[in-house]
Amino acid sequence: MPYFVYILYSAELDVYNKGFSTDVSQRLEYHLKGLHKFTSSARDWKIVYTAAYQTKKEALIEEKRLKRLNRTSILKLISGYNAALSSRHA
């Protein structure tokens, strides 16, 4: 079973939230319904980045790395991710 790290973004709060899950869509619903303390103050979360890992340990290591990134590094990561997605769909 793959594990995913993800970054969510709320335009309302202008905040990024990083985490990991085996089901990113289900996790997004959890955040949108306000079931998590940090993300409950906004209802406009959207997925802006995902990456798959084979093991939970790998995903947790990557989540920890993402949580240490500053905003500039997060924006650069998301920009590269979106560029890669665009080139796959072109």
C-alpha positions in Angstrom: 0.0 0.0 0.0 1.5 3.4 -1.0 1.8 6.2 1.4 1.5 9.8 0.3 2.9 13.1 1.6 0.8 16.1 0.7 0.7 19.8 0.9 -2.7 21.6 1.3 -3.2 25.3 0.7 -5.9 27.7 2.1 -6.2 31.0 0.2 -8.4 32.2 3.0 -5.7 31.8 5.6 -2.7 32.0 3.1 -1.3 28.9 4.8 0.2 25.6 3.8 -0.5 22.4 5.7 1.8 19.4 5.3 0.9 15.8 6.2 0.9 12.1 5.1 -1.9 9.6 4.4 -2.7 6.5 2.5 -5.7 8.3 1.0 -5.1 12.0 0.2 -8.7 12.6 -1.1 -10.2 11.2 2.1 -7.7 13.3 4.2 -8.7 16.4 2.3 -12.3 15.8 3.2 -11.3 15.4 6.8 -9.7 18.9 6.7 -12.6 20.4 4.7 -15.1 19.3 7.3 -13.1 21.0 10.1 -12.2 17.8 11.9 -8.6 18.8 12.6 -7.8 21.6 15.0 -5.2 23.4 12.8 -7.2 23.3 9.6 -10.7 23.8 11.1 -10.5 27.6 10.8 -10.8 27.4 7.0 -12.9 25.5 4.5 -11.1 26.2 1.3 -8.2 23.7 1.5 -7.0 22.3 -1.8 -4.3 19.8 -2.6 -1.3 21.5 -4.2 1.3 18.8 -3.9 1.5 15.0 -3.5 4.3 12.4 -3.6 4.0 8.6 -3.2 6.3 6.4 -1.1 6.4 2.7 -0.7 6.7 2.6 3.1 5.3 4.6 6.0 8.8 5.3 7.3 9.8 6.9 4.0 6.6 9.1 4.0 7.1 10.1 7.6 10.7 11.2 6.9 9.6 13.2 3.9 6.7 14.8 5.9 9.2 15.8 8.5 11.4 17.4 5.9 8.5 19.3 4.3 7.5 20.7 7.7 11.0 22.2 8.1 10.8 24.0 4.7 10.4 27.8 4.6 7.7 29.3 2.4 10.1 30.1 -0.5 11.2 26.4 -0.6 7.5 25.2 -0.4 6.6 27.5 -3.3 9.5 26.2 -5.4 8.6 22.6 -4.7 5.0 23.2 -5.7 6.0 25.1 -8.8 8.2 22.2 -9.9 5.4 19.7 -9.2 2.9 21.7 -11.2 5.3 22.1 -14.1 5.9 18.3 -14.1 2.1 17.7 -14.1 1.6 20.1 -17.0 4.3 18.5 -19.1 2.7 15.0 -18.5 -0.7 16.3 -19.7 0.6 18.2 -22.7 
